[in-house]
Amino acid sequence: KNLSIKDALTSLYNRRFFDEQLSIEIDRATRYNTSLSLMMIDIDFFKNYNDKNGHIEGDSLLTIISKIFKMNCRSSDFVCRYGGEEFAIILPDASSENAYAVAEKIRKKVFENIFRFEEKQPNKKVTISIGIASFPADSNTKEDLKLCADKALYSSKENGRNMVTLYKNLK
């Protein structure tokens, strides 16, 4: 069972698990009248990193960053590999402000870490961009929550990368 819900490279939960767990957590938040937040995360210029350093180094970078995510989240959070260099973190019982604090901590840890070959990156550092949306404040459906977090992520990327954006600030 573990193999069916975990990503082989990073040992994070996989996309299938993410989709199922997000539904469960939204149902739970609805039942208990609590909030939950969703982070969508992308490694900035990851294609450049892979192209310059090769896929083995790219895999190593994914593994290290995954560990940073896990070390800076609560045990009740669900850290998932969404696809490629994209990640999602489900934060049950977390407002957008709580999620923002966690996201900023993660972003800073990645920024402060020294990665092999990061000097070849366009900004000379390995960085991440994060978008956050919260239920029910920003959305009341799973699909719309993902869309809102994704819009916030793209806002982070369009506004300079290496930043965290709350969906509620886009409105």
Secondary structure, DSSP 8 states (H G I E B T S, - for coil): -HHHHB-TTT-SB-HHHHHHHHHHHHHHHHHHT--EEEEEEEETTHHHHHHHH-HHHHHHHHHHHHHHHHHTS-TTSEEEEEETTEEEEEEET--HHHHHHHHHHHHHHHHHS--TTGGGSTTSS--EEEEEEEETTT-SSHHHHHHHHHHHHHHHHHTTSS-EEEGGGT-
